Amino acid sequence: MNAAELAESTEEFEKEFAFRKTRPLSAKDKRLHARAKRRGRPRIGEGAEKFRVSIERGLLLKSDAYARKHGMSRSELIAKGLKAIMAARSA
C-alpha cells in the first residue's frame, strides 16, 4: 500500500466524530456488549480450580494425543476420566 492509498483508506478517521449520528444500544447490542466485557472463560458448574499434578511423560503424551484426536482439551479429558471412575465405583 502506498502513501496515497493509505491516506484514502484512513480518510474517514480524520473526520470529527458526530454524536448526533449515534443511537442508544438495542437490547441485543446491550447483551453483546455485556458479554464482551466479561473476562476469562465462561463458568461451568461451580467454576474451575487449578492444581498441579505429576504424571508420567509417556502417559501424558498418549493422553494429549487421545484428547486431540477426539476434539477435547487435556482438562476436559481428565474431568471426563474422573467422572467415569467415580461413576463406576459408586455403581
C-alpha positions as CSV (number, residue, x, y, z in Angstrom):
1,M,0.0,0.0,0.0
2,N,1.5,3.3,-1.0
3,A,1.0,6.6,0.8
4,A,-1.9,7.8,-1.4
5,E,-3.8,4.5,-0.8
6,L,-3.1,4.7,2.9
7,A,-4.4,8.3,3.1
8,E,-7.5,7.3,1.1
9,S,-8.3,4.3,3.3
10,T,-7.9,6.2,6.6
11,E,-9.6,9.4,5.5
12,E,-12.8,8.6,7.4
13,F,-10.9,8.5,10.7
14,E,-9.7,12.1,10.2
15,K,-13.2,13.5,10.4
16,E,-14.6,14.7,13.7
17,F,-17.0,12.3,15.4
18,A,-20.6,13.4,15.2
19,F,-22.5,12.3,18.3
20,R,-25.8,13.3,16.6
21,K,-25.4,10.3,14.3
22,T,-25.2,7.9,17.3
23,R,-28.1,6.0,18.8
24,P,-28.7,4.1,22.0
25,L,-27.8,0.4,22.0
26,S,-30.6,-2.0,21.2
27,A,-31.3,-4.8,23.7
28,K,-29.4,-7.2,21.5
29,D,-26.4,-4.8,21.3
30,K,-26.5,-4.4,25.1
31,R,-26.3,-8.2,25.6
32,L,-23.4,-8.5,23.2
33,H,-21.6,-5.6,24.9
34,A,-22.1,-7.1,28.4
35,R,-20.9,-10.5,27.1
36,A,-17.8,-8.9,25.5
37,K,-17.0,-7.1,28.8
38,R,-16.8,-10.4,30.7
39,R,-13.2,-11.6,31.1
40,G,-11.9,-15.1,31.2
41,R,-13.5,-18.4,30.4
42,P,-17.2,-19.0,30.9
43,R,-18.1,-20.5,34.3
44,I,-19.0,-24.2,34.1
45,G,-20.7,-25.8,37.1
46,E,-19.1,-24.3,40.3
47,G,-16.2,-22.8,38.4
48,A,-12.7,-24.2,37.9
49,E,-9.8,-24.8,40.3
50,K,-6.2,-25.0,39.1
51,F,-3.9,-27.6,40.7
52,R,-0.6,-29.2,40.0
53,V,-0.3,-32.9,39.4
54,S,2.6,-35.2,38.4
55,I,2.0,-37.7,35.6
56,E,4.4,-40.0,33.8
57,R,5.6,-38.3,30.5
58,G,4.6,-41.2,28.2
59,L,1.1,-41.3,29.6
60,L,0.8,-37.6,29.3
61,L,1.8,-37.7,25.6
62,K,-0.7,-40.5,24.9
63,S,-3.5,-38.7,26.7
64,D,-2.8,-35.4,24.9
65,A,-2.8,-37.3,21.5
66,Y,-6.1,-39.0,22.5
67,A,-7.7,-35.7,23.5
68,R,-6.6,-34.0,20.3
69,K,-7.9,-36.9,18.2
70,H,-11.3,-36.7,20.0
71,G,-11.5,-32.9,19.9
72,M,-11.2,-32.1,23.5
73,S,-8.7,-30.4,25.8
74,R,-6.5,-32.0,28.3
75,S,-8.6,-30.6,31.2
76,E,-11.8,-32.0,29.6
77,L,-10.2,-35.5,29.2
78,I,-9.1,-35.5,32.8
79,A,-12.5,-34.3,34.0
80,K,-14.3,-37.0,32.0
81,G,-12.0,-39.6,33.2
82,L,-12.5,-38.6,36.9
83,K,-16.3,-38.6,36.4
84,A,-16.2,-42.1,34.7
85,I,-14.1,-43.6,37.5
86,M,-16.3,-42.1,40.2
87,A,-19.5,-43.3,38.5
88,A,-18.1,-46.8,38.0
89,R,-17.0,-47.0,41.7
90,S,-20.3,-45.8,43.1
91,A,-22.4,-48.2,41.0
